[in-house]
Amino acid sequence: MTSTRYLDIADQLATELVACAPGTRVASEPELATRFGVGRAAARSALQELERRLLVRRVQGAGTFVSRRIDYVISHSRPPSWHATVAAAGATPRSQIKDVERVAAGEAAARQLERPVGSPVHRVIRHFYIDDLLASWTEELIPVDVAPNLDLALHSVESVDLVLRQLGGVQPVRAWFRASVDIPPAEVLRGLQIEARVPVWCIESVNRDAESGRVLMTSSAWTRMDAVRVVVELEDPAFPAKHEGEQGD
């Protein structure tokens, strides 16, 4: 067997996976080894190559599954909402609360939230899903003065953006964000069920009320690269962007 046999296997599997629905289980290493008449090492390398191409995701203890990457568009004109952004990309969003508690804002959080140190804030940890596949681990800090009963409302409404609009009477807009690629901390790795060597998107943001300018929340989201492609749109109100189908000069 040549040293590149695993690439031939990966190429063939990549062609076959195009017709598979997201979340479809991919054959295991022993199954691939038997099918292609190769050793486990070559089968493992083929799956790793598909993972490098972001065509599949490997879930510890469950197996390998077909990935579907969506464009996660970040822009000032779009609502800073996971649910709205994923739905706009044609996928089905879902979130699950893992923890919600009231804590005192530390120095760094107070500075970002523009509140005094020690101010009460809601700390919300959530898992986000795309088409029922776990895609993101997110920590959100929301001052209690923005939505005192946020912890109760989140048990009936999944979208924090919607809760803030309904309870707080505000219009959240993304005022600042930073996107990078990094290896997440151990807590996040466990939450996302991925290996320590796998890099993910780290998206940090601050949302303000469009009318008053008051800071409403900060968030830090660790999102799988095999689930989304982050697309950043920079806009200048003086030069409206052309939409699809319009002709440029």
Secondary structure by P-SEA (a helix, b strand, c coil): cccaaaaaaaaaaaaaacccccccccccaaaaaaaacccaaaaaaaaaaaaaaccccccccccbbbbbbbbbcccccccccaaaaaaaacbbbbbbbcbbbbbcccaaaaaaaccccccbbbbbbbbbbccccccbbbbbbbbcccccaaaaaaaccccaaaaaaacccccccccccccccccccaaaaaaacccccbbbbbbbbccccccccccccccccccccccbbbbbbbbbccbbbbccccccc
